[in-house]
Amino acid sequence: MKIKKDTIVGIMGIISTFFFFIMVQRIKKLPNLVEPGPYLMPCVALGLILISSVALLVSGLLNKKEEKPYFPKGGIKKISFAYFELVLYGIALCIFGFIISTPFAIAAFIVTLKGDENVNPFLTIIISVVVTFVLYLMFIKGFSIKLPSGMLFN
């Protein structure tokens, strides 16, 4: 019997969850804290990863269908190119900052990951600008986290 990819990913996710849970134990827990503190978010994330990993494991064990190839033809090239775009986005963040580089990066990711389908340029521009604006508001207003302004605008 050949082990399915879902089963392997589920097992690796469960092992990783326990490994990272041990690491999370190093987070300092303050006594008499009214708020949940910095310990809560990693525990919630690890809980969600554990639930997803168990679901993948069960799905892989119960599913008797033949597996399709993980990457369709040309898929590895697309993923490699998307990774290259991600590296370029990191460089652009340092130079141009979040507001200028993010819409271009989102548009590039949409075009790259869309595959062989046609991409509506107007819709791509709208999505890129709206997602950038929402992320900006979320980090600046919601989380009070300063986003990179870039070397050109410091």
C-alpha positions as CSV (number, residue, x, y, z in Angstrom):
1,M,0.0,0.0,0.0
2,K,1.4,3.4,-1.0
3,I,1.2,6.1,1.6
4,K,-0.7,9.2,0.3
5,K,0.6,12.7,0.4
6,D,-2.3,13.8,2.8
7,T,-1.2,11.1,5.2
8,I,2.4,12.2,5.1
9,V,1.6,15.9,5.5
10,G,-0.8,15.1,8.4
11,I,1.8,13.1,10.3
12,M,4.5,15.8,9.7
13,G,2.0,18.5,10.9
14,I,1.2,16.6,14.1
15,I,5.0,16.0,14.8
16,S,5.7,19.7,14.0
17,T,2.9,20.9,16.2
18,F,4.2,19.0,19.2
19,F,7.8,20.3,18.5
20,F,6.6,23.9,18.3
21,F,4.4,23.5,21.4
22,I,7.5,22.6,23.4
23,M,9.2,25.8,22.0
24,V,6.1,27.9,22.9
25,Q,6.5,26.8,26.6
26,R,9.5,29.2,26.7
27,I,7.2,32.2,26.4
28,K,7.1,34.0,29.7
29,K,3.7,33.9,31.4
30,L,3.1,36.8,33.6
31,P,1.2,36.1,36.9
32,N,-2.1,37.8,37.6
33,L,-2.5,38.9,34.0
34,V,-6.1,39.9,33.1
35,E,-5.5,39.6,29.4
36,P,-4.5,36.3,27.7
37,G,-1.0,37.6,27.0
38,P,1.6,36.6,24.3
39,Y,1.1,32.9,25.0
40,L,-2.4,32.7,23.6
41,M,-1.8,33.4,19.8
42,P,0.8,30.7,19.3
43,C,-1.3,28.2,21.2
44,V,-4.4,29.0,19.1
45,A,-2.3,28.7,15.9
46,L,-0.8,25.4,17.0
47,G,-4.3,24.1,17.9
48,L,-5.6,25.0,14.4
49,I,-2.6,23.3,12.8
50,L,-3.1,20.2,14.9
51,I,-6.8,20.0,13.9
52,S,-5.9,20.5,10.2
53,S,-3.1,17.9,10.4
54,V,-5.4,15.3,12.0
55,A,-8.1,16.0,9.4
56,L,-5.5,15.5,6.6
57,L,-4.3,12.3,8.3
58,V,-7.8,10.9,8.5
59,S,-8.6,12.0,5.0
60,G,-5.4,10.3,3.7
61,L,-6.2,7.1,5.5
62,L,-9.9,6.9,4.5
63,N,-9.6,8.0,0.9
64,K,-9.2,5.0,-1.4
65,K,-9.1,7.0,-4.7
66,E,-5.9,7.0,-6.9
67,E,-3.8,10.2,-6.3
68,K,-3.2,12.7,-9.1
69,P,0.3,14.1,-9.5
70,Y,1.0,16.8,-6.9
71,F,2.2,19.3,-9.5
72,P,0.6,19.4,-12.9
73,K,2.7,19.8,-15.9
74,G,4.9,22.9,-15.5
75,G,3.8,23.4,-11.9
76,I,7.3,23.3,-10.4
77,K,8.3,26.1,-12.8
78,K,5.4,28.2,-11.6
79,I,6.1,27.6,-8.0
80,S,9.8,28.4,-8.5
81,F,8.9,31.6,-10.3
82,A,6.5,32.6,-7.5
83,Y,9.3,32.0,-5.0
84,F,11.6,34.2,-7.1
85,E,8.8,36.9,-7.1
86,L,8.6,36.6,-3.3
87,V,12.3,37.2,-3.0
88,L,12.0,40.3,-5.3
89,Y,9.1,41.5,-3.2
90,G,11.2,41.3,-0.1
91,I,13.9,43.4,-1.8
92,A,11.3,45.9,-3.1
93,L,9.9,46.2,0.5
94,C,13.4,47.3,1.7
95,I,13.9,49.8,-1.1
96,F,10.4,51.2,-1.9
97,G,8.4,50.3,1.2
98,F,5.0,48.5,1.7
99,I,2.6,50.9,-0.1
100,I,4.5,51.1,-3.4
101,S,5.7,47.5,-3.7
102,T,2.7,45.5,-2.4
103,P,0.2,46.3,-5.2
104,F,2.8,45.3,-7.8
105,A,3.7,42.1,-5.9
106,I,0.0,41.1,-5.5
107,A,-0.6,41.7,-9.2
108,A,2.4,39.6,-10.1
109,F,1.3,36.8,-7.9
110,I,-2.2,36.8,-9.4
111,V,-0.8,36.6,-12.9
112,T,1.7,33.9,-12.0
113,L,-0.6,31.7,-10.0
114,K,-3.6,32.1,-12.3
115,G,-1.9,29.7,-14.8
116,D,-3.2,29.4,-18.3
117,E,-6.4,31.2,-17.6
118,N,-6.8,34.8,-18.9
119,V,-6.4,37.5,-16.3
120,N,-8.6,40.6,-16.4
121,P,-6.1,43.5,-15.9
122,F,-8.7,45.9,-14.5
123,L,-9.8,43.3,-11.9
124,T,-6.2,42.5,-11.0
125,I,-5.4,46.2,-10.4
126,I,-8.6,46.6,-8.3
127,I,-7.8,43.5,-6.2
128,S,-4.1,44.6,-5.7
129,V,-5.0,48.1,-4.5
130,V,-7.9,47.0,-2.3
131,V,-5.9,44.2,-0.6
132,T,-2.9,46.5,-0.1
133,F,-5.3,49.1,1.5
134,V,-7.0,46.5,3.7
135,L,-3.6,45.1,4.9
136,Y,-2.3,48.6,5.5
137,L,-5.3,49.5,7.7
138,M,-5.2,46.2,9.5
139,F,-1.6,46.6,10.5
140,I,-1.5,50.3,11.1
141,K,-4.9,50.8,12.8
142,G,-5.7,47.4,14.0
143,F,-2.4,46.0,15.3
144,S,-0.5,49.4,15.6
145,I,2.4,47.9,13.7
146,K,4.6,50.1,11.6
147,L,5.1,48.9,8.0
148,P,8.3,49.3,6.1
149,S,8.6,52.7,4.4
150,G,11.6,51.8,2.3
151,M,15.1,53.3,2.0
152,L,13.9,55.8,-0.6
153,F,11.3,57.3,1.7
154,N,13.1,57.4,5.1
